[in-house]
Every structure is written in C-alpha cells, then in structure tokens.
Amino acid sequence: MSLPLYNYNDSDKADPEVTEYRGLPTHYTLPSGAQIPSVALGVWQAQKGEVGAAVKTALDAGYRHIDGAWAYRNEKEVGDALKESGVKREDVWLTSKLWNTFHAPEDVEPALDESLKKFRPLAVPKNGTPANYDKDLTENPYPTWQKLEEMVEKGKVKNIGISNFNIRRIQNLTANPLKVQPAVNQVEINFWFPQVELLEFSKKTGLLLEAYSPLGSTQRVKDSLNVPEVTQMTPAQVLISWHVQRGTITLPKSVTPSRVIENIHLKKLPDATFDKIEAAARAHKPERGLNPSKAWGLDWDIFE
C-alpha cells in the first residue's frame, strides 16, 4: 500500500528540552539533515474533544513531535491545541499522511493544503475532487512521489516519506531517479509484529522506521503490557524504550494525561533486558494487528 507521508516543521533544529531518555537518542538525523524527535504523540483514534487536551499535555511534558493524518479527522483540533499551547510553531515537528484517494498527482497539493489550513492559517487554493482509489499508483507510486517532491521544492514541506511499504515496494520506488530520498517509512511495529527483516533492511539502507501501534493494536495493548519480559518496570516505558533502542522512531498514542507523560520518560534498557525482550519478540509467529484489505473489499493484500 502506498501512503506517502509528509511533515512540516518551521525549523530543523533539535529541541534541547527533553533530557529524560537517559542513554537513548532524543532525535534521529534524516537525509535532509533535519533532526526528527524519536518519540511522538500519535493521535490516531483520538476522539473529538480528547485530542486537543492530549496534544497540550504532550507539549507541556516535552513532546515536540505530533503524528497525525488527514484520515484521522482531527487535524484542526491538533492545530488549535498547538496554537493555544504557547509552544513556538518552529519548535514542533508535525507529521501528516496523504490518504489513498489523493494519490493522483493533481490531488496531492490540494490535500496537503487542506491539512496545512487545519494545522495553521494558510491561503488554500480551491480543492480538486479526490481521485478514485488507483491500484496502479499503489503499485507504482513514482508519479505521486514526483508531485510530493514538488511540494518540497515549493517549501510547503521539509521532508517526505512513505508508510506501510515492505522491502519490495521500497525497492520499486527507489529504483526511480528520485530527487528526494524517502525520509522515513511508517509501519506497524510492536512486540507481536517486530518487523525483524524490514528493520535489518532499513538499517542497511539508512531508511528510518517509524513504529505505529508500538504497544500493539487496540486489541493487544493489554497483552503487550503483560508480557513477562516487560513487567519488571512500567511496561509501556519498557516497550517504548525497546523501540527507540532498536533504532526506530516511536508513535505511542494516548489521551490519558498520566500515560502521555509516562510515555516520554524513557531510559536505555540494560543489554540483558533488551536482548531478552528482543528474543521473546522474535520467538513467536509475527502477527499484524490491523489489515483493512477485506474491509475495503479488495481481492488482494495491501501489505504484500
């Protein structure tokens, strides 16, 4: 499945405020030289009336990366909360995603402008009609990518990336003469679906992974927090630390203030603890938490 991802940040400087990671990187360097925070507040499934408060709590706790999407239907509330927080816009990294129906090149910029308008005031051109879902563009996203490269050239975004790309799809895209290399690949990664092969490939090629559902899908969070290897400390902190220690950007989602704050207070795990969790994650059959292929009425698997 092709879900090009874009982010917009008025500044590429690293934010020095978060110092709680104790041995873990607070930022990673992208191909552009930009410093992306290693932990973000995810706002998927955050309901109206909840997401704004969660964003304010996160920013107050030291988060400087918010991971959103047009499809989450809460970008305006995120933008309002950011404005009301008092945190300088240039200090916050915002990530959004181009939804499937906007992959036709002529629909890319209007979709981006809609997100920009919700995140902060901006003069927006008249929106085009979203194209129907296009299987050809999913298989060969280069025309979409070329349009996203234009958005970088126009200065509307700083970095562009991909989401839900497996190794074959990454190689298919990067075989083209890209002007801008993918900055990140956002995929599901958690204890139950550790993405070992993709992680090893990404480290070799220098493509950062971002882990969504890092504590497991909605149905498996409870199971994740009760894994014997992680219950010796606060489980969520252990699992998020494990992700960052593996070298991935991590996107935990919560609207509960205490958990939002807890999720950014991390520290490097002892080698023995890290190795124990890693071995346990690799020991079982990988289980993806969410696959909407059937629900979308497709006769093929979007992750293949």
LOTI-120719 format. One line per 3 residues: number of its first residue (from 0); for each residue y, z, x negated of C-alpha. Coordinates in nm, 2 decimals. Example, Ala and Ser with C-alpha at 12.3 -4.5 7.8 and 13.67 -1.06 7.14 Angstrom:
<recs>
0	-0.45:0.78:-1.23 | -0.11:0.71:-1.37
</recs>
This chain:
<recs>
0	0.00:0.00:0.00 | 0.34:-0.09:-0.13 | 0.61:0.18:-0.08
3	0.89:0.11:-0.34 | 1.07:0.43:-0.40 | 1.43:0.47:-0.50
6	1.66:0.76:-0.60 | 2.03:0.80:-0.62 | 2.20:1.05:-0.85
9	2.56:1.05:-0.95 | 2.47:1.20:-1.28 | 2.18:1.16:-1.52
12	2.24:1.49:-1.69 | 1.97:1.76:-1.68 | 2.06:2.07:-1.48
15	2.05:2.37:-1.71 | 2.04:2.63:-1.43 | 1.67:2.65:-1.37
18	1.51:2.86:-1.65 | 1.22:3.02:-1.47 | 0.95:2.78:-1.58
21	0.87:2.97:-1.90 | 0.69:2.71:-2.11 | 0.68:2.43:-1.86
24	0.92:2.13:-1.86 | 1.20:2.16:-1.61 | 1.27:1.78:-1.64
27	1.10:1.46:-1.74 | 1.27:1.16:-1.90 | 1.24:0.83:-1.72
30	1.25:0.48:-1.88 | 1.63:0.46:-1.79 | 1.69:0.78:-1.99
33	1.76:0.98:-1.67 | 1.63:1.33:-1.65 | 1.43:1.39:-1.33
36	1.36:1.75:-1.23 | 0.99:1.83:-1.25 | 0.98:2.02:-0.92
39	1.14:1.90:-0.59 | 1.16:2.03:-0.24 | 0.96:1.80:-0.02
42	1.09:1.75:0.34 | 0.80:1.56:0.49 | 0.72:1.70:0.84
45	1.02:1.94:0.82 | 1.14:1.95:1.18 | 1.49:1.92:1.31
48	1.67:2.25:1.28 | 1.44:2.36:0.99 | 1.50:2.11:0.72
51	1.87:2.19:0.67 | 1.81:2.56:0.61 | 1.52:2.48:0.38
54	1.74:2.25:0.17 | 2.02:2.51:0.15 | 1.77:2.78:0.04
57	1.62:2.55:-0.22 | 1.96:2.45:-0.37 | 2.06:2.82:-0.38
60	1.73:2.90:-0.55 | 1.79:2.64:-0.82 | 1.62:2.33:-0.70
63	1.81:2.01:-0.79 | 1.57:1.75:-0.66 | 1.51:1.68:-0.29
66	1.23:1.44:-0.20 | 1.29:1.26:0.13 | 1.23:0.93:0.31
69	1.37:0.71:0.59 | 1.04:0.76:0.77 | 1.08:1.14:0.77
72	1.36:1.11:1.02 | 1.56:1.39:0.87 | 1.78:1.23:0.61
75	2.10:1.31:0.80 | 2.02:1.68:0.82 | 1.94:1.68:0.44
78	2.27:1.51:0.37 | 2.46:1.76:0.59 | 2.29:2.05:0.42
81	2.38:1.92:0.08 | 2.74:1.88:0.18 | 2.75:2.23:0.32
84	2.57:2.39:0.03 | 2.87:2.36:-0.21 | 2.64:2.23:-0.49
87	2.81:1.93:-0.65 | 2.66:1.60:-0.54 | 2.64:1.48:-0.90
90	2.40:1.77:-0.98 | 2.14:1.68:-0.72 | 1.86:1.42:-0.75
93	1.78:1.26:-0.42 | 1.47:1.05:-0.37 | 1.40:0.83:-0.07
96	1.15:0.56:0.01 | 1.15:0.21:0.15 | 0.93:0.21:0.46
99	0.67:-0.06:0.52 | 0.87:-0.25:0.78 | 1.16:-0.30:0.54
102	0.98:-0.48:0.25 | 1.11:-0.83:0.33 | 1.38:-0.89:0.07
105	1.65:-0.94:0.33 | 1.58:-0.60:0.48 | 1.59:-0.39:0.16
108	1.96:-0.34:0.13 | 2.03:-0.26:0.49 | 1.75:0.00:0.48
111	1.90:0.15:0.17 | 2.25:0.15:0.31 | 2.12:0.34:0.62
114	1.97:0.61:0.40 | 2.29:0.63:0.19 | 2.50:0.67:0.50
117	2.29:0.96:0.61 | 2.28:1.13:0.27 | 2.66:1.09:0.23
120	2.96:0.89:0.37 | 2.94:0.52:0.28 | 3.06:0.20:0.44
123	2.75:0.03:0.56 | 2.71:-0.34:0.64 | 2.56:-0.45:0.97
126	2.19:-0.37:0.97 | 1.94:-0.65:0.99 | 1.63:-0.64:1.21
129	1.34:-0.49:1.02 | 1.07:-0.74:0.94 | 0.72:-0.70:1.08
132	0.46:-0.54:0.86 | 0.37:-0.80:0.59 | 0.03:-0.78:0.43
135	0.13:-1.05:0.17 | 0.42:-0.84:0.05 | 0.19:-0.54:0.03
138	-0.05:-0.73:-0.19 | 0.23:-0.89:-0.40 | 0.55:-0.67:-0.38
141	0.73:-0.86:-0.65 | 0.98:-1.02:-0.41 | 1.06:-0.67:-0.28
144	1.09:-0.53:-0.63 | 1.33:-0.81:-0.73 | 1.56:-0.70:-0.44
147	1.53:-0.34:-0.55 | 1.63:-0.45:-0.90 | 1.95:-0.60:-0.74
150	2.03:-0.25:-0.59 | 2.01:-0.11:-0.95 | 2.24:-0.39:-1.07
153	2.49:-0.31:-0.79 | 2.49:0.06:-0.88 | 2.36:0.17:-0.54
156	2.05:0.34:-0.70 | 1.99:0.46:-1.05 | 1.61:0.43:-1.07
159	1.34:0.26:-0.86 | 0.97:0.34:-0.85 | 0.65:0.30:-0.65
162	0.44:0.50:-0.41 | 0.07:0.50:-0.33 | -0.01:0.25:-0.60
165	-0.35:0.25:-0.75 | -0.42:0.11:-1.10 | -0.49:-0.24:-0.97
168	-0.16:-0.25:-0.78 | 0.04:-0.12:-1.07 | -0.10:-0.39:-1.30
171	-0.04:-0.65:-1.03 | 0.33:-0.55:-1.01 | 0.39:-0.50:-1.39
174	0.23:-0.84:-1.47 | 0.56:-0.99:-1.34 | 0.87:-1.03:-1.56
177	1.04:-0.71:-1.44 | 1.40:-0.64:-1.52 | 1.35:-0.27:-1.43
180	1.02:-0.09:-1.50 | 0.89:0.15:-1.23 | 1.02:0.50:-1.30
183	0.76:0.69:-1.11 | 0.45:0.65:-0.89 | 0.44:0.90:-0.60
186	0.09:0.96:-0.48 | -0.12:1.23:-0.33 | -0.25:1.47:-0.60
189	-0.39:1.81:-0.54 | -0.69:2.03:-0.62 | -0.91:1.83:-0.38
192	-0.78:1.49:-0.49 | -0.69:1.53:-0.86 | -0.65:1.16:-0.94
195	-0.80:1.20:-1.28 | -0.83:0.83:-1.36 | -0.48:0.75:-1.24
198	-0.34:1.04:-1.43 | -0.50:0.93:-1.75 | -0.39:0.57:-1.70
201	-0.03:0.68:-1.63 | -0.01:0.89:-1.94 | -0.13:0.60:-2.15
204	0.13:0.36:-1.99 | 0.41:0.61:-1.97 | 0.44:0.59:-1.59
207	0.52:0.94:-1.45 | 0.33:1.05:-1.14 | 0.48:1.25:-0.86
210	0.24:1.46:-0.66 | 0.29:1.48:-0.29 | 0.08:1.73:-0.09
213	0.04:1.92:-0.41 | -0.11:2.22:-0.23 | -0.34:2.00:-0.03
216	-0.28:1.82:0.30 | -0.17:2.02:0.60 | -0.53:2.09:0.70
219	-0.63:2.20:0.35 | -0.34:2.42:0.23 | -0.53:2.74:0.33
222	-0.84:2.62:0.14 | -0.63:2.54:-0.17 | -0.47:2.89:-0.17
225	-0.81:3.05:-0.16 | -0.97:2.86:-0.44 | -1.13:3.14:-0.66
228	-0.97:2.99:-0.98 | -0.62:3.03:-0.85 | -0.63:3.36:-0.65
231	-0.58:3.58:-0.96 | -0.20:3.52:-0.93 | 0.03:3.39:-0.65
234	-0.18:3.09:-0.55 | 0.10:2.84:-0.47 | 0.27:2.92:-0.80
237	-0.05:2.87:-0.99 | -0.12:2.53:-0.83 | 0.23:2.40:-0.88
240	0.23:2.52:-1.24 | -0.10:2.34:-1.29 | 0.05:2.02:-1.16
243	0.35:2.04:-1.39 | 0.13:2.14:-1.68 | -0.07:1.82:-1.62
246	0.25:1.63:-1.66 | 0.33:1.54:-1.31 | 0.65:1.58:-1.10
249	0.56:1.81:-0.81 | 0.68:1.80:-0.45 | 0.59:2.12:-0.26
252	0.71:2.13:0.10 | 0.80:2.44:0.28 | 1.07:2.56:0.53
255	0.99:2.93:0.48 | 1.27:3.07:0.26 | 1.04:3.31:0.06
258	0.80:3.03:-0.01 | 1.07:2.78:-0.11 | 1.20:3.03:-0.36
261	0.85:3.12:-0.48 | 0.76:2.76:-0.54 | 1.02:2.71:-0.82
264	0.94:3.03:-1.01 | 0.68:2.89:-1.24 | 0.53:2.96:-1.58
267	0.28:2.79:-1.82 | -0.07:2.89:-1.74 | -0.29:3.03:-2.02
270	-0.51:2.75:-2.17 | -0.83:2.91:-2.04 | -0.68:2.94:-1.68
273	-0.55:2.58:-1.69 | -0.89:2.45:-1.82 | -1.08:2.65:-1.55
276	-0.87:2.50:-1.27 | -0.89:2.15:-1.41 | -1.27:2.17:-1.45
279	-1.30:2.30:-1.09 | -1.08:2.02:-0.95 | -1.29:1.76:-1.13
282	-1.62:1.92:-1.03 | -1.62:1.81:-0.66 | -1.60:1.47:-0.50
285	-1.23:1.36:-0.46 | -1.12:1.40:-0.10 | -0.80:1.23:0.01
288	-0.61:1.44:0.26 | -0.45:1.16:0.47 | -0.53:0.79:0.52
291	-0.35:0.63:0.81 | -0.53:0.29:0.78 | -0.73:0.33:1.10
294	-0.44:0.50:1.29 | -0.23:0.19:1.21 | -0.50:-0.04:1.34
297	-0.57:-0.20:1.01 | -0.90:-0.36:0.92 | -0.86:-0.27:0.55
300	-0.79:0.04:0.35 | -0.42:0.06:0.24 | -0.52:0.26:-0.07
303	-0.77:0.00:-0.20
</recs>
